Amino acid sequence: MPYLLASPVELGSSAALVAVLVVDDQRVVREGLSRLIACAPMALQCVGTASNAAEALEAMARLHPNVVV
């Protein structure tokens, strides 16, 4: 069950995007989550995907995402 660490806020046009890295071993899941993030009515941007922990660690070091899903 997902938990919110903070309440949602209305973001202005000058708000910085939240960089999201999507990690899953199933390609269809990665693609689906990436599309959901792209369509989200929030300031989210999928900055990359990874299919395993090793790829995720490398991508985190390179991309510095705010959130890893």
Residue pairs with C-beta under 8 A, 6 or more apart in sequence:
8 42
11 42
11 43
15 43
16 43
17 43
17 44
17 45
18 42
18 43
18 44
18 45
18 66
18 67
19 45
19 47
19 63
19 64
19 65
19 66
19 67
20 37
20 44
20 45
20 46
20 47
20 65
20 66
20 67
20 68
20 69
21 46
21 47
21 48
21 49
21 50
21 56
21 59
21 60
21 63
21 65
21 67
21 68
21 69
22 30
22 33
22 34
22 37
22 46
22 48
22 49
22 50
22 69
23 30
23 49
23 50
23 51
23 52
23 53
23 55
23 56
23 68
23 69
24 30
24 33
24 49
24 51
25 51
25 52
27 51
30 49
30 51
33 46
33 69
34 46
34 49
37 44
37 45
37 46
38 44
38 45
38 46
47 63
47 65
48 59
48 63
48 65
49 59
50 56
50 58
50 59
56 68
59 65
60 68
